[in-house]
Amino acid sequence: MEEKTTKKSKRRCSFCGRTEDEVGFLITGVNGCICDSCSEQAHEIVKEAMQQKNKAGNLNLSELPRPKDIKEFLDLYVIGQDDAKRYLSVAVYNHYKRLLQSTGKDDVEIEKSNIIMVGSTGTGKTLLARTIAKLLHVPFTIVDATVLTEAGYVGEDIESILTRLLQAADYNVPEAERGIVFIDEIDKIARKGDNPSITRDVSGEGVQQGLLKLLEGSIVNVPPQGGRKHPDQKMIPVNTKNILFICGGAFDGIERKIAQRLNTNIVGYSAAKETVKVDRNNLMQYIAPQDLKSFGLIPEIIGRLPVLTYLNPLDRTALRNILTEPKNSIIKQYIKLFEMDGVKLEFQPEALEYIVDKAVEYKLGARGLRSIVESIMMDMMFEVPSHPRDMLTVTLKYAQEQMDKTNLSRLQMA
């Protein structure tokens, strides 16, 4: 009789009914209890429900971030590049409106406007894409065009782009079909010459031909686990009609194509005097679709990327701002790293100016800043965790000494 009473008096989980001896622990509430297993399951259910609530399909137009709001968010992380930010902000907002469009009596269907961004290395193309992904209410993925080849050759198939998007959408096909894809390094699939290839160009023109159906909008059979290693898997049909594609590339050397079209030269004194005055330090601002064609993109691809924008080369002022101003700037990251060891880190203004001077010298854009600061801080980062101090100051003299010790000449472009 005592044994039965003891068993009945034991606390039980109000959800699964198990006693406190049969679970890890019980959380006691006002009128009941919940075990650790049930609470974990409840957390997963709430998390999934909140994700579904935040999907674009459940939003209305009044809840969408406006283009100005999107640009203000980008301004927190990316310095300058106002033109590219405006194009991106408008494109993303219009993409949302396409998803929420209801077919009315007028039968006007809004077509998607895929974007191509052109800018030299280190100007912020990929950073813009990664930053805007934080704000989106639709699945978003970044893929690299350099690994793509035609089907049957070593490399990744074009359909692997949509495999990544499916993974970002947790294999929810309707959600993936309203997502956004950023294709980085699009210039690396340019064909080798301006004339159509008579031989196989498996990582250039062939890939461009394969991308046509994705960019335009068609039903593509996507291998959910990648095509090469699992040939017997069941394909998932994905309609790309409502997927927005944003492409980015450095297009190294395209300035020569622009200069030829503008009847001017990048260097020298032979420019025609009759032509309109051209800013030779920033030829990228005059880019036109025919320049992309001259570089090696096929006309069909260019036609499916109707919005063309550019990123300005980073001048000294922009590099100085990038070093300290963004929310996750390089200097703030190092201050945070040392703060975790209980050390207050400071940079003298002269040292920051020296870092910027070196970045301008190496011509590597914002990426050069990181390499230079890393070289200067390496000895400090090695020593300080073992010998903590209250405060450290990076002076101009210290920065120069560290740079002299490091062989960074390999970074300097010829």
TORTIFI-79057 format. One record per residue (C-alpha): x, y, z; residue in three letters; residue number from 1. Coordinates in steps of 0.25 Angstrom, whole numbers, always signed. Example, Ala and Ser with C-alpha at 12.3 -4.5 7.8 and 13.67 -1.06 7.14 Angstrom:
atom px: +49&py: -18&pz: +31&r: ala&k: 1
atom px: +55&py: -4&pz: +29&r: ser&k: 2
//
This chain:
atom px: +0&py: +0&pz: +0&r: met&k: 1
atom px: +11&py: +10&pz: +3&r: glu&k: 2
atom px: +18&py: +6&pz: -10&r: glu&k: 3
atom px: +6&py: +10&pz: -18&r: lys&k: 4
atom px: +4&py: +23&pz: -10&r: thr&k: 5
atom px: +19&py: +27&pz: -12&r: thr&k: 6
atom px: +17&py: +25&pz: -27&r: lys&k: 7
atom px: +5&py: +33&pz: -28&r: lys&k: 8
atom px: +10&py: +44&pz: -20&r: ser&k: 9
atom px: +22&py: +46&pz: -29&r: lys&k: 10
atom px: +22&py: +58&pz: -39&r: arg&k: 11
atom px: +19&py: +55&pz: -53&r: arg&k: 12
atom px: +21&py: +63&pz: -66&r: cys&k: 13
atom px: +7&py: +69&pz: -70&r: ser&k: 14
atom px: +10&py: +66&pz: -85&r: phe&k: 15
atom px: +16&py: +52&pz: -86&r: cys&k: 16
atom px: +12&py: +47&pz: -72&r: gly&k: 17
atom px: +25&py: +41&pz: -68&r: arg&k: 18
atom px: +30&py: +42&pz: -54&r: thr&k: 19
atom px: +42&py: +50&pz: -49&r: glu&k: 20
atom px: +50&py: +38&pz: -48&r: asp&k: 21
atom px: +48&py: +35&pz: -62&r: glu&k: 22
atom px: +53&py: +48&pz: -68&r: val&k: 23
atom px: +65&py: +57&pz: -66&r: gly&k: 24
atom px: +58&py: +68&pz: -58&r: phe&k: 25
atom px: +44&py: +74&pz: -57&r: leu&k: 26
atom px: +41&py: +89&pz: -58&r: ile&k: 27
atom px: +30&py: +92&pz: -48&r: thr&k: 28
atom px: +19&py: +102&pz: -51&r: gly&k: 29
atom px: +7&py: +108&pz: -44&r: val&k: 30
atom px: -3&py: +96&pz: -48&r: asn&k: 31
atom px: +7&py: +86&pz: -54&r: gly&k: 32
atom px: +21&py: +81&pz: -58&r: cys&k: 33
atom px: +28&py: +80&pz: -71&r: ile&k: 34
atom px: +40&py: +70&pz: -73&r: cys&k: 35
atom px: +53&py: +74&pz: -80&r: asp&k: 36
atom px: +50&py: +66&pz: -93&r: ser&k: 37
atom px: +36&py: +72&pz: -95&r: cys&k: 38
atom px: +42&py: +86&pz: -93&r: ser&k: 39
atom px: +52&py: +83&pz: -104&r: glu&k: 40
atom px: +41&py: +79&pz: -113&r: gln&k: 41
atom px: +32&py: +91&pz: -109&r: ala&k: 42
atom px: +44&py: +100&pz: -112&r: his&k: 43
atom px: +46&py: +94&pz: -126&r: glu&k: 44
atom px: +31&py: +95&pz: -129&r: ile&k: 45
atom px: +31&py: +110&pz: -125&r: val&k: 46
atom px: +43&py: +112&pz: -133&r: lys&k: 47
atom px: +37&py: +106&pz: -146&r: glu&k: 48
atom px: +24&py: +114&pz: -144&r: ala&k: 49
atom px: +32&py: +127&pz: -143&r: met&k: 50
atom px: +40&py: +124&pz: -155&r: gln&k: 51
atom px: +27&py: +121&pz: -163&r: gln&k: 52
atom px: +21&py: +134&pz: -157&r: lys&k: 53
atom px: +32&py: +142&pz: -163&r: asn&k: 54
atom px: +32&py: +136&pz: -177&r: lys&k: 55
atom px: +29&py: +146&pz: -188&r: ala&k: 56
atom px: +16&py: +139&pz: -191&r: gly&k: 57
atom px: +10&py: +143&pz: -177&r: asn&k: 58
atom px: +15&py: +158&pz: -179&r: leu&k: 59
atom px: +6&py: +169&pz: -184&r: asn&k: 60
atom px: +11&py: +181&pz: -191&r: leu&k: 61
atom px: +11&py: +190&pz: -179&r: ser&k: 62
atom px: +21&py: +181&pz: -172&r: glu&k: 63
atom px: +31&py: +181&pz: -183&r: leu&k: 64
atom px: +44&py: +189&pz: -181&r: pro&k: 65
atom px: +44&py: +201&pz: -190&r: arg&k: 66
atom px: +55&py: +203&pz: -200&r: pro&k: 67
atom px: +60&py: +215&pz: -191&r: lys&k: 68
atom px: +60&py: +205&pz: -179&r: asp&k: 69
atom px: +68&py: +195&pz: -186&r: ile&k: 70
atom px: +78&py: +205&pz: -190&r: lys&k: 71
atom px: +79&py: +211&pz: -176&r: glu&k: 72
atom px: +82&py: +196&pz: -171&r: phe&k: 73
atom px: +93&py: +194&pz: -182&r: leu&k: 74
atom px: +99&py: +208&pz: -178&r: asp&k: 75
atom px: +102&py: +202&pz: -164&r: leu&k: 76
atom px: +111&py: +191&pz: -170&r: tyr&k: 77
atom px: +116&py: +197&pz: -184&r: val&k: 78
atom px: +123&py: +210&pz: -186&r: ile&k: 79
atom px: +119&py: +218&pz: -199&r: gly&k: 80
atom px: +114&py: +211&pz: -211&r: gln&k: 81
atom px: +101&py: +218&pz: -211&r: asp&k: 82
atom px: +97&py: +215&pz: -225&r: asp&k: 83
atom px: +99&py: +200&pz: -223&r: ala&k: 84
atom px: +91&py: +201&pz: -210&r: lys&k: 85
atom px: +79&py: +208&pz: -216&r: arg&k: 86
atom px: +78&py: +198&pz: -228&r: tyr&k: 87
atom px: +79&py: +186&pz: -218&r: leu&k: 88
atom px: +69&py: +193&pz: -208&r: ser&k: 89
atom px: +59&py: +195&pz: -219&r: val&k: 90
atom px: +61&py: +181&pz: -226&r: ala&k: 91
atom px: +58&py: +174&pz: -212&r: val&k: 92
atom px: +46&py: +183&pz: -209&r: tyr&k: 93
atom px: +40&py: +180&pz: -223&r: asn&k: 94
atom px: +43&py: +165&pz: -221&r: his&k: 95
atom px: +35&py: +165&pz: -209&r: tyr&k: 96
atom px: +23&py: +173&pz: -216&r: lys&k: 97
atom px: +24&py: +162&pz: -227&r: arg&k: 98
atom px: +22&py: +151&pz: -217&r: leu&k: 99
atom px: +10&py: +158&pz: -211&r: leu&k: 100
atom px: +4&py: +162&pz: -224&r: gln&k: 101
atom px: -10&py: +157&pz: -226&r: ser&k: 102
atom px: -15&py: +155&pz: -240&r: thr&k: 103
atom px: -26&py: +166&pz: -242&r: gly&k: 104
atom px: -35&py: +169&pz: -253&r: lys&k: 105
atom px: -24&py: +176&pz: -261&r: asp&k: 106
atom px: -16&py: +164&pz: -262&r: asp&k: 107
atom px: -3&py: +172&pz: -261&r: val&k: 108
atom px: +8&py: +163&pz: -257&r: glu&k: 109
atom px: +21&py: +169&pz: -251&r: ile&k: 110
atom px: +33&py: +163&pz: -256&r: glu&k: 111
atom px: +46&py: +161&pz: -248&r: lys&k: 112
atom px: +58&py: +170&pz: -250&r: ser&k: 113
atom px: +71&py: +162&pz: -248&r: asn&k: 114
atom px: +83&py: +170&pz: -245&r: ile&k: 115
atom px: +97&py: +170&pz: -249&r: ile&k: 116
atom px: +108&py: +178&pz: -240&r: met&k: 117
atom px: +121&py: +181&pz: -246&r: val&k: 118
atom px: +133&py: +186&pz: -237&r: gly&k: 119
atom px: +148&py: +184&pz: -235&r: ser&k: 120
atom px: +152&py: +174&pz: -224&r: thr&k: 121
atom px: +150&py: +179&pz: -210&r: gly&k: 122
atom px: +139&py: +189&pz: -213&r: thr&k: 123
atom px: +128&py: +182&pz: -205&r: gly&k: 124
atom px: +120&py: +173&pz: -215&r: lys&k: 125
atom px: +120&py: +161&pz: -206&r: thr&k: 126
atom px: +119&py: +169&pz: -193&r: leu&k: 127
atom px: +106&py: +176&pz: -199&r: leu&k: 128
atom px: +100&py: +162&pz: -202&r: ala&k: 129
atom px: +104&py: +156&pz: -188&r: arg&k: 130
atom px: +98&py: +169&pz: -181&r: thr&k: 131
atom px: +85&py: +169&pz: -188&r: ile&k: 132
atom px: +83&py: +154&pz: -185&r: ala&k: 133
atom px: +82&py: +158&pz: -170&r: lys&k: 134
atom px: +69&py: +167&pz: -173&r: leu&k: 135
atom px: +62&py: +158&pz: -182&r: leu&k: 136
atom px: +49&py: +150&pz: -180&r: his&k: 137
atom px: +51&py: +140&pz: -191&r: val&k: 138
atom px: +62&py: +129&pz: -193&r: pro&k: 139
atom px: +75&py: +135&pz: -198&r: phe&k: 140
atom px: +88&py: +128&pz: -202&r: thr&k: 141
atom px: +101&py: +132&pz: -208&r: ile&k: 142
atom px: +108&py: +123&pz: -218&r: val&k: 143
atom px: +121&py: +124&pz: -226&r: asp&k: 144
atom px: +121&py: +123&pz: -241&r: ala&k: 145
atom px: +136&py: +119&pz: -241&r: thr&k: 146
atom px: +133&py: +104&pz: -238&r: val&k: 147
atom px: +121&py: +103&pz: -248&r: leu&k: 148
atom px: +124&py: +94&pz: -261&r: thr&k: 149
atom px: +115&py: +88&pz: -271&r: glu&k: 150
atom px: +108&py: +75&pz: -267&r: ala&k: 151
atom px: +117&py: +63&pz: -269&r: gly&k: 152
atom px: +130&py: +70&pz: -265&r: tyr&k: 153
atom px: +138&py: +71&pz: -253&r: val&k: 154
atom px: +132&py: +82&pz: -244&r: gly&k: 155
atom px: +118&py: +86&pz: -240&r: glu&k: 156
atom px: +106&py: +86&pz: -249&r: asp&k: 157
atom px: +97&py: +98&pz: -251&r: ile&k: 158
atom px: +86&py: +92&pz: -243&r: glu&k: 159
atom px: +95&py: +92&pz: -230&r: ser&k: 160
atom px: +91&py: +107&pz: -229&r: ile&k: 161
atom px: +77&py: +103&pz: -226&r: leu&k: 162
atom px: +81&py: +92&pz: -217&r: thr&k: 163
atom px: +88&py: +102&pz: -208&r: arg&k: 164
atom px: +75&py: +110&pz: -208&r: leu&k: 165
atom px: +67&py: +98&pz: -204&r: leu&k: 166
atom px: +76&py: +96&pz: -193&r: gln&k: 167
atom px: +74&py: +110&pz: -188&r: ala&k: 168
atom px: +59&py: +108&pz: -189&r: ala&k: 169
atom px: +60&py: +95&pz: -181&r: asp&k: 170
atom px: +55&py: +88&pz: -193&r: tyr&k: 171
atom px: +42&py: +95&pz: -193&r: asn&k: 172
atom px: +40&py: +96&pz: -209&r: val&k: 173
atom px: +29&py: +107&pz: -208&r: pro&k: 174
atom px: +38&py: +116&pz: -200&r: glu&k: 175
atom px: +51&py: +113&pz: -208&r: ala&k: 176
atom px: +43&py: +117&pz: -221&r: glu&k: 177
atom px: +42&py: +131&pz: -215&r: arg&k: 178
atom px: +56&py: +133&pz: -210&r: gly&k: 179
atom px: +68&py: +141&pz: -215&r: ile&k: 180
atom px: +81&py: +136&pz: -220&r: val&k: 181
atom px: +94&py: +144&pz: -221&r: phe&k: 182
atom px: +104&py: +138&pz: -231&r: ile&k: 183
atom px: +118&py: +143&pz: -228&r: asp&k: 184
atom px: +129&py: +144&pz: -238&r: glu&k: 185
atom px: +120&py: +144&pz: -250&r: ile&k: 186
atom px: +132&py: +149&pz: -258&r: asp&k: 187
atom px: +139&py: +136&pz: -257&r: lys&k: 188
atom px: +130&py: +129&pz: -266&r: ile&k: 189
atom px: +132&py: +139&pz: -278&r: ala&k: 190
atom px: +136&py: +132&pz: -291&r: arg&k: 191
atom px: +150&py: +133&pz: -295&r: lys&k: 192
atom px: +148&py: +142&pz: -307&r: gly&k: 193
atom px: +137&py: +151&pz: -313&r: asp&k: 194
atom px: +134&py: +141&pz: -324&r: asn&k: 195
atom px: +125&py: +129&pz: -321&r: pro&k: 196
atom px: +133&py: +117&pz: -317&r: ser&k: 197
atom px: +135&py: +105&pz: -327&r: ile&k: 198
atom px: +140&py: +96&pz: -317&r: thr&k: 199
atom px: +135&py: +92&pz: -303&r: arg&k: 200
atom px: +137&py: +104&pz: -293&r: asp&k: 201
atom px: +132&py: +95&pz: -281&r: val&k: 202
atom px: +134&py: +106&pz: -270&r: ser&k: 203
atom px: +131&py: +118&pz: -278&r: gly&k: 204
atom px: +121&py: +119&pz: -289&r: glu&k: 205
atom px: +115&py: +106&pz: -286&r: gly&k: 206
atom px: +111&py: +110&pz: -272&r: val&k: 207
atom px: +105&py: +123&pz: -277&r: gln&k: 208
atom px: +96&py: +115&pz: -287&r: gln&k: 209
atom px: +92&py: +106&pz: -275&r: gly&k: 210
atom px: +89&py: +118&pz: -266&r: leu&k: 211
atom px: +79&py: +124&pz: -277&r: leu&k: 212
atom px: +67&py: +115&pz: -272&r: lys&k: 213
atom px: +70&py: +118&pz: -258&r: leu&k: 214
atom px: +70&py: +133&pz: -259&r: leu&k: 215
atom px: +58&py: +134&pz: -269&r: glu&k: 216
atom px: +49&py: +125&pz: -261&r: gly&k: 217
atom px: +46&py: +110&pz: -263&r: ser&k: 218
atom px: +44&py: +97&pz: -256&r: ile&k: 219
atom px: +57&py: +91&pz: -252&r: val&k: 220
atom px: +59&py: +77&pz: -246&r: asn&k: 221
atom px: +69&py: +79&pz: -235&r: val&k: 222
atom px: +77&py: +68&pz: -228&r: pro&k: 223
atom px: +74&py: +71&pz: -213&r: pro&k: 224
atom px: +88&py: +65&pz: -209&r: gln&k: 225
atom px: +96&py: +69&pz: -221&r: gly&k: 226
atom px: +97&py: +62&pz: -234&r: gly&k: 227
atom px: +110&py: +55&pz: -235&r: arg&k: 228
atom px: +111&py: +46&pz: -222&r: lys&k: 229
atom px: +96&py: +42&pz: -221&r: his&k: 230
atom px: +92&py: +39&pz: -236&r: pro&k: 231
atom px: +80&py: +31&pz: -231&r: asp&k: 232
atom px: +73&py: +41&pz: -223&r: gln&k: 233
atom px: +59&py: +46&pz: -226&r: lys&k: 234
atom px: +59&py: +60&pz: -233&r: met&k: 235
atom px: +51&py: +72&pz: -227&r: ile&k: 236
atom px: +45&py: +81&pz: -238&r: pro&k: 237
atom px: +47&py: +95&pz: -234&r: val&k: 238
atom px: +41&py: +107&pz: -242&r: asn&k: 239
atom px: +50&py: +119&pz: -244&r: thr&k: 240
atom px: +40&py: +128&pz: -249&r: lys&k: 241
atom px: +39&py: +136&pz: -235&r: asn&k: 242
atom px: +54&py: +134&pz: -231&r: ile&k: 243
atom px: +62&py: +147&pz: -231&r: leu&k: 244
atom px: +76&py: +146&pz: -236&r: phe&k: 245
atom px: +87&py: +156&pz: -233&r: ile&k: 246
atom px: +100&py: +155&pz: -240&r: cys&k: 247
atom px: +114&py: +161&pz: -236&r: gly&k: 248
atom px: +127&py: +161&pz: -242&r: gly&k: 249
atom px: +141&py: +169&pz: -242&r: ala&k: 250
atom px: +142&py: +168&pz: -258&r: phe&k: 251
atom px: +156&py: +171&pz: -257&r: asp&k: 252
atom px: +161&py: +179&pz: -269&r: gly&k: 253
atom px: +147&py: +183&pz: -274&r: ile&k: 254
atom px: +152&py: +198&pz: -272&r: glu&k: 255
atom px: +159&py: +196&pz: -286&r: arg&k: 256
atom px: +146&py: +192&pz: -292&r: lys&k: 257
atom px: +140&py: +204&pz: -287&r: ile&k: 258
atom px: +151&py: +213&pz: -291&r: ala&k: 259
atom px: +151&py: +208&pz: -305&r: gln&k: 260
atom px: +136&py: +210&pz: -306&r: arg&k: 261
atom px: +137&py: +224&pz: -300&r: leu&k: 262
atom px: +148&py: +227&pz: -311&r: asn&k: 263
atom px: +159&py: +230&pz: -300&r: thr&k: 264
atom px: +171&py: +223&pz: -293&r: asn&k: 265
atom px: +173&py: +219&pz: -279&r: ile&k: 266
atom px: +188&py: +224&pz: -280&r: val&k: 267
atom px: +194&py: +234&pz: -290&r: gly&k: 268
atom px: +191&py: +247&pz: -296&r: tyr&k: 269
atom px: +184&py: +243&pz: -309&r: ser&k: 270
atom px: +170&py: +244&pz: -305&r: ala&k: 271
atom px: +161&py: +252&pz: -315&r: ala&k: 272
atom px: +159&py: +266&pz: -310&r: lys&k: 273
atom px: +145&py: +267&pz: -316&r: glu&k: 274
atom px: +140&py: +256&pz: -307&r: thr&k: 275
atom px: +132&py: +259&pz: -294&r: val&k: 276
atom px: +141&py: +260&pz: -282&r: lys&k: 277
atom px: +143&py: +246&pz: -276&r: val&k: 278
atom px: +147&py: +243&pz: -262&r: asp&k: 279
atom px: +158&py: +233&pz: -264&r: arg&k: 280
atom px: +160&py: +229&pz: -250&r: asn&k: 281
atom px: +146&py: +223&pz: -249&r: asn&k: 282
atom px: +143&py: +218&pz: -263&r: leu&k: 283
atom px: +134&py: +207&pz: -257&r: met&k: 284
atom px: +123&py: +218&pz: -255&r: gln&k: 285
atom px: +121&py: +218&pz: -270&r: tyr&k: 286
atom px: +119&py: +203&pz: -272&r: ile&k: 287
atom px: +108&py: +199&pz: -282&r: ala&k: 288
atom px: +103&py: +185&pz: -286&r: pro&k: 289
atom px: +111&py: +185&pz: -299&r: gln&k: 290
atom px: +124&py: +185&pz: -290&r: asp&k: 291
atom px: +119&py: +172&pz: -283&r: leu&k: 292
atom px: +118&py: +166&pz: -297&r: lys&k: 293
atom px: +132&py: +170&pz: -301&r: ser&k: 294
atom px: +137&py: +164&pz: -288&r: phe&k: 295
atom px: +131&py: +151&pz: -291&r: gly&k: 296
atom px: +117&py: +150&pz: -286&r: leu&k: 297
atom px: +107&py: +145&pz: -296&r: ile&k: 298
atom px: +96&py: +154&pz: -301&r: pro&k: 299
atom px: +85&py: +145&pz: -296&r: glu&k: 300
atom px: +91&py: +145&pz: -281&r: ile&k: 301
atom px: +92&py: +161&pz: -282&r: ile&k: 302
atom px: +77&py: +162&pz: -286&r: gly&k: 303
atom px: +73&py: +154&pz: -274&r: arg&k: 304
atom px: +81&py: +163&pz: -265&r: leu&k: 305
atom px: +74&py: +176&pz: -268&r: pro&k: 306
atom px: +78&py: +184&pz: -256&r: val&k: 307
atom px: +93&py: +188&pz: -258&r: leu&k: 308
atom px: +100&py: +195&pz: -246&r: thr&k: 309
atom px: +114&py: +198&pz: -242&r: tyr&k: 310
atom px: +123&py: +200&pz: -230&r: leu&k: 311
atom px: +132&py: +211&pz: -228&r: asn&k: 312
atom px: +147&py: +209&pz: -226&r: pro&k: 313
atom px: +151&py: +212&pz: -212&r: leu&k: 314
atom px: +159&py: +225&pz: -210&r: asp&k: 315
atom px: +167&py: +228&pz: -198&r: arg&k: 316
atom px: +155&py: +235&pz: -190&r: thr&k: 317
atom px: +146&py: +222&pz: -192&r: ala&k: 318
atom px: +157&py: +213&pz: -187&r: leu&k: 319
atom px: +159&py: +221&pz: -175&r: arg&k: 320
atom px: +144&py: +221&pz: -172&r: asn&k: 321
atom px: +144&py: +206&pz: -174&r: ile&k: 322
atom px: +155&py: +204&pz: -164&r: leu&k: 323
atom px: +147&py: +210&pz: -152&r: thr&k: 324
atom px: +132&py: +213&pz: -156&r: glu&k: 325
atom px: +124&py: +201&pz: -159&r: pro&k: 326
atom px: +117&py: +193&pz: -149&r: lys&k: 327
atom px: +127&py: +182&pz: -150&r: asn&k: 328
atom px: +139&py: +190&pz: -155&r: ser&k: 329
atom px: +153&py: +183&pz: -154&r: ile&k: 330
atom px: +158&py: +192&pz: -143&r: ile&k: 331
atom px: +145&py: +189&pz: -135&r: lys&k: 332
atom px: +147&py: +174&pz: -137&r: gln&k: 333
atom px: +161&py: +175&pz: -131&r: tyr&k: 334
atom px: +157&py: +184&pz: -119&r: ile&k: 335
atom px: +146&py: +173&pz: -116&r: lys&k: 336
atom px: +157&py: +162&pz: -117&r: leu&k: 337
atom px: +166&py: +169&pz: -107&r: phe&k: 338
atom px: +154&py: +173&pz: -98&r: glu&k: 339
atom px: +151&py: +158&pz: -96&r: met&k: 340
atom px: +165&py: +156&pz: -90&r: asp&k: 341
atom px: +162&py: +168&pz: -81&r: gly&k: 342
atom px: +171&py: +178&pz: -89&r: val&k: 343
atom px: +167&py: +192&pz: -94&r: lys&k: 344
atom px: +173&py: +194&pz: -108&r: leu&k: 345
atom px: +174&py: +207&pz: -114&r: glu&k: 346
atom px: +180&py: +212&pz: -128&r: phe&k: 347
atom px: +187&py: +225&pz: -130&r: gln&k: 348
atom px: +181&py: +233&pz: -141&r: pro&k: 349
atom px: +195&py: +234&pz: -148&r: glu&k: 350
atom px: +195&py: +218&pz: -148&r: ala&k: 351
atom px: +182&py: +218&pz: -155&r: leu&k: 352
atom px: +186&py: +227&pz: -165&r: glu&k: 353
atom px: +199&py: +219&pz: -167&r: tyr&k: 354
atom px: +190&py: +206&pz: -169&r: ile&k: 355
atom px: +181&py: +214&pz: -180&r: val&k: 356
atom px: +194&py: +218&pz: -187&r: asp&k: 357
atom px: +199&py: +204&pz: -188&r: lys&k: 358
atom px: +185&py: +199&pz: -193&r: ala&k: 359
atom px: +185&py: +210&pz: -204&r: val&k: 360
atom px: +199&py: +205&pz: -208&r: glu&k: 361
atom px: +196&py: +191&pz: -209&r: tyr&k: 362
atom px: +183&py: +194&pz: -217&r: lys&k: 363
atom px: +175&py: +182&pz: -211&r: leu&k: 364
atom px: +163&py: +190&pz: -206&r: gly&k: 365
atom px: +157&py: +187&pz: -193&r: ala&k: 366
atom px: +163&py: +173&pz: -192&r: arg&k: 367
atom px: +177&py: +180&pz: -192&r: gly&k: 368
atom px: +173&py: +187&pz: -179&r: leu&k: 369
atom px: +170&py: +174&pz: -172&r: arg&k: 370
atom px: +184&py: +168&pz: -176&r: ser&k: 371
atom px: +191&py: +180&pz: -172&r: ile&k: 372
atom px: +185&py: +181&pz: -158&r: val&k: 373
atom px: +187&py: +166&pz: -156&r: glu&k: 374
atom px: +202&py: +167&pz: -159&r: ser&k: 375
atom px: +203&py: +179&pz: -149&r: ile&k: 376
atom px: +195&py: +172&pz: -138&r: met&k: 377
atom px: +201&py: +158&pz: -139&r: met&k: 378
atom px: +212&py: +160&pz: -128&r: asp&k: 379
atom px: +202&py: +166&pz: -119&r: met&k: 380
atom px: +192&py: +155&pz: -121&r: met&k: 381
atom px: +202&py: +145&pz: -118&r: phe&k: 382
atom px: +208&py: +151&pz: -105&r: glu&k: 383
atom px: +196&py: +158&pz: -98&r: val&k: 384
atom px: +188&py: +145&pz: -94&r: pro&k: 385
atom px: +200&py: +140&pz: -87&r: ser&k: 386
atom px: +204&py: +153&pz: -81&r: his&k: 387
atom px: +191&py: +161&pz: -79&r: pro&k: 388
atom px: +192&py: +177&pz: -77&r: arg&k: 389
atom px: +181&py: +187&pz: -74&r: asp&k: 390
atom px: +183&py: +195&pz: -87&r: met&k: 391
atom px: +191&py: +195&pz: -100&r: leu&k: 392
atom px: +193&py: +206&pz: -110&r: thr&k: 393
atom px: +197&py: +204&pz: -125&r: val&k: 394
atom px: +206&py: +215&pz: -129&r: thr&k: 395
atom px: +211&py: +220&pz: -142&r: leu&k: 396
atom px: +225&py: +215&pz: -138&r: lys&k: 397
atom px: +220&py: +201&pz: -134&r: tyr&k: 398
atom px: +212&py: +200&pz: -147&r: ala&k: 399
atom px: +224&py: +203&pz: -155&r: gln&k: 400
atom px: +233&py: +194&pz: -148&r: glu&k: 401
atom px: +223&py: +182&pz: -149&r: gln&k: 402
atom px: +221&py: +185&pz: -164&r: met&k: 403
atom px: +237&py: +185&pz: -166&r: asp&k: 404
atom px: +238&py: +171&pz: -160&r: lys&k: 405
atom px: +227&py: +165&pz: -169&r: thr&k: 406
atom px: +229&py: +162&pz: -183&r: asn&k: 407
atom px: +216&py: +168&pz: -189&r: leu&k: 408
atom px: +222&py: +172&pz: -202&r: ser&k: 409
atom px: +216&py: +160&pz: -208&r: arg&k: 410
atom px: +202&py: +167&pz: -206&r: leu&k: 411
atom px: +207&py: +178&pz: -215&r: gln&k: 412
atom px: +201&py: +177&pz: -229&r: met&k: 413
atom px: +210&py: +178&pz: -241&r: ala&k: 414
//
